[in-house]
Amino acid sequence: MGIIDRAKRILKSQINAKLDDLHYRGGPDDPLSEDGATMDDEAWFYAAKARQAGHDRQQSENHQRRDAGTTADLGRAYANLDCPSGSDLKTVRAAWKRLMKKYHPDKFANEPKKRESATKLTALLNESYQKLEAHLKARGDKG
């Protein structure tokens, strides 16, 4: 898989995550969106009250899910490193090293566009590795 294909997959994953976040927050059909639509005071009051209740419920759910380790983020991190979900630290480190060797920006010194893409990709790989490393070490995996 080439660097461009890999970058496309990662970008697609990030776009889907943003779309999921937008859908979860209500999206453009939300009556309290900043689209300039006007509401009378009473409707605004009840909509704000409903939104606050939803926000409180969401905060409670987020608090309960915090210990789950943001499973979607971990899943994306595993996918970014091309290793199976739930892999141990040794496997994650090997995948990270393999991809860093393959896409290191210094390998594309004479091609500015590829070098820029490789820089962004390696930053994402490093972020994913650090996230998984912290998660696995917290679980007790010494690697």
C-alpha positions as CSV (number, residue, x, y, z in Angstrom):
1,M,0.0,0.0,0.0
2,G,1.4,3.4,-1.0
3,I,1.7,6.4,1.1
4,I,-1.1,8.2,-0.7
5,D,-3.5,5.2,-0.2
6,R,-2.6,5.1,3.4
7,A,-3.1,8.8,3.9
8,K,-6.5,8.5,2.1
9,R,-7.6,5.7,4.5
10,I,-6.6,7.7,7.6
11,L,-8.3,10.8,6.3
12,K,-11.5,8.8,5.6
13,S,-11.4,7.4,9.1
14,Q,-11.0,10.9,10.6
15,I,-13.8,12.3,8.4
16,N,-16.1,9.5,9.5
17,A,-15.3,10.2,13.2
18,K,-16.1,13.9,12.7
19,L,-19.4,13.0,11.0
20,D,-20.2,10.7,13.9
21,D,-19.5,13.5,16.4
22,L,-21.7,15.9,14.4
23,H,-24.5,13.4,14.2
24,Y,-24.3,12.8,18.0
25,R,-24.5,16.5,18.8
26,G,-27.6,17.0,16.7
27,G,-26.3,18.1,13.4
28,P,-27.7,20.9,11.2
29,D,-31.3,20.0,12.0
30,D,-30.8,21.0,15.6
31,P,-33.3,23.7,16.6
32,L,-30.6,25.5,18.5
33,S,-28.0,25.6,15.7
34,E,-26.4,28.8,14.7
35,D,-28.2,29.0,11.3
36,G,-29.9,32.3,12.1
37,A,-33.4,30.8,12.5
38,T,-35.4,32.7,15.1
39,M,-37.6,31.3,17.8
40,D,-39.9,33.0,20.2
41,D,-38.8,33.3,23.8
42,E,-41.0,30.4,25.2
43,A,-39.8,28.0,22.5
44,W,-36.2,29.0,23.1
45,F,-36.6,28.5,26.8
46,Y,-38.0,24.9,26.4
47,A,-35.5,24.0,23.7
48,A,-32.6,25.2,25.9
49,K,-34.0,23.3,28.8
50,A,-34.3,20.1,26.7
51,R,-30.7,20.7,25.4
52,Q,-29.5,21.1,29.0
53,A,-31.2,17.8,30.0
54,G,-29.6,16.1,27.0
55,H,-26.2,17.6,27.9
56,D,-26.5,16.4,31.5
57,R,-27.4,12.9,30.2
58,Q,-24.5,13.0,27.8
59,Q,-22.1,14.0,30.5
60,S,-23.3,11.2,32.6
61,E,-22.9,8.7,29.8
62,N,-19.4,10.1,28.9
63,H,-18.4,9.7,32.5
64,Q,-19.5,6.1,32.5
65,R,-17.7,5.5,29.2
66,R,-14.4,7.2,30.3
67,D,-13.2,3.9,31.8
68,A,-13.9,2.2,28.6
69,G,-10.8,4.1,27.3
70,T,-12.6,5.8,24.4
71,T,-12.9,2.5,22.5
72,A,-13.4,4.2,19.2
73,D,-10.2,6.2,19.6
74,L,-8.3,3.0,20.5
75,G,-9.8,1.2,17.6
76,R,-8.7,4.1,15.2
77,A,-5.2,4.0,16.8
78,Y,-5.0,0.2,16.1
79,A,-6.3,0.7,12.6
80,N,-3.7,3.5,12.0
81,L,-0.9,1.2,12.9
82,D,-2.4,-1.7,10.9
83,C,-2.4,-4.1,13.8
84,P,-5.3,-6.2,15.2
85,S,-7.5,-4.6,17.8
86,G,-6.4,-5.8,21.3
87,S,-2.8,-6.5,20.3
88,D,-0.1,-6.4,23.0
89,L,2.5,-3.7,23.3
90,K,5.2,-5.8,21.5
91,T,3.0,-6.2,18.4
92,V,2.0,-2.5,18.5
93,R,5.6,-1.4,18.8
94,A,6.6,-3.7,15.9
95,A,3.9,-2.3,13.7
96,W,4.8,1.3,14.6
97,K,8.5,0.7,13.7
98,R,7.6,-1.0,10.4
99,L,5.4,1.8,9.3
100,M,7.8,4.5,10.5
101,K,10.6,2.9,8.4
102,K,8.3,2.7,5.4
103,Y,6.9,6.3,5.6
104,H,9.6,8.3,7.3
105,P,9.8,11.8,5.8
106,D,13.6,11.5,5.2
107,K,12.9,8.8,2.6
108,F,11.1,11.5,0.5
109,A,13.7,14.3,0.7
110,N,13.6,15.1,-3.0
111,E,9.8,15.0,-3.3
112,P,8.2,17.9,-1.3
113,K,4.6,16.8,-1.6
114,K,5.3,13.3,-0.6
115,R,7.6,14.5,2.2
116,E,4.7,16.7,3.5
117,S,2.3,13.8,3.4
118,A,4.8,11.6,5.1
119,T,5.4,14.1,7.9
120,K,1.6,14.3,8.6
121,L,1.3,10.5,8.4
122,T,4.3,9.9,10.8
123,A,2.8,12.5,13.3
124,L,-0.4,10.5,13.2
125,L,1.4,7.2,13.6
126,N,3.4,8.6,16.6
127,E,0.2,9.9,18.2
128,S,-1.5,6.5,17.7
129,Y,1.4,4.7,19.1
130,Q,1.6,6.9,22.2
131,K,-2.1,6.5,22.8
132,L,-1.9,2.7,22.6
133,E,1.3,2.6,24.6
134,A,-0.2,4.6,27.5
135,H,-3.4,2.5,27.4
136,L,-1.5,-0.8,27.3
137,K,0.9,0.2,30.1
138,A,-2.0,1.3,32.2
139,R,-3.5,-2.2,31.7
140,G,-0.2,-3.7,32.9
141,D,1.3,-4.8,29.6
142,K,5.1,-4.3,29.9
143,G,5.8,-5.0,26.3
